[in-house]
Amino acid sequence: MTTPDVPSSAGEPLAQRQVALIDLLDRLLSGGVVLTGDVVLSIADIDLVRISLRALIVSISAQNPSPWAETMPPGGDDGG
């Protein structure tokens, strides 16, 4: 038994569509991804260490230089 090929619509859930990994990464990085997590180290139900982790992952365009890029003077960094 065969099913007819139906073009996928944009509103169709990802679970019912095949998406290449590179396409998924491209979509995520073009808009940005925020990852958050918490790590708790405890012994005998006593919290000893609590760490909150947050990361922002985005793609950077060559047209938009990083605000943290170091700028070197034309003569070099030793001033002479």
Secondary structure, 3 states (H helix, E strand, C coil): CCCCCCCCCCCCCHHHCCCCHHHHHHHHHHHCEEEEEEEEEEECCEEEEEEEEEEEECCCCCCCCCCCCCCCCCCCCCCC
